[in-house]
Amino acid sequence: MNNTADKPGLSPAIRILIGIAGLPSIVLGYMLIATALEEGIADIGAFELVYSLVGVVALYIAITGKRLF
């Protein structure tokens, strides 16, 4: 049985690159939260939501070093 705990983690250099690449998505996520609080969620597009969720996943990978698959 394949277990993700048995796989080696990502190298620190790759984790830093993933973290840096995910930062714009986190900024967008902050902007979406601010927009939702001020103007409502009707002004938020689906692509913006998906893009910010990808950033959250990227930062999770960068912090933990775990591979998703």
ChimeraX attribute file (.defattr): number of C-alpha atoms within 10 A of each C-alpha:
attribute: neighborCount
match mode: 1-to-1
recipient: residues
	/A:1	3
	/A:2	7
	/A:3	7
	/A:4	12
	/A:5	9
	/A:6	7
	/A:7	11
	/A:8	10
	/A:9	14
	/A:10	15
	/A:11	10
	/A:12	12
	/A:13	10
	/A:14	13
	/A:15	21
	/A:16	17
	/A:17	12
	/A:18	20
	/A:19	20
	/A:20	15
	/A:21	15
	/A:22	23
	/A:23	16
	/A:24	14
	/A:25	23
	/A:26	20
	/A:27	13
	/A:28	17
	/A:29	21
	/A:30	13
	/A:31	15
	/A:32	20
	/A:33	14
	/A:34	13
	/A:35	15
	/A:36	14
	/A:37	10
	/A:38	9
	/A:39	10
	/A:40	12
	/A:41	13
	/A:42	8
	/A:43	10
	/A:44	15
	/A:45	10
	/A:46	8
	/A:47	9
	/A:48	15
	/A:49	14
	/A:50	13
	/A:51	16
	/A:52	22
	/A:53	17
	/A:54	16
	/A:55	23
	/A:56	18
	/A:57	17
	/A:58	21
	/A:59	22
	/A:60	18
	/A:61	21
	/A:62	24
	/A:63	14
	/A:64	11
	/A:65	18
	/A:66	16
	/A:67	14
	/A:68	8
	/A:69	7
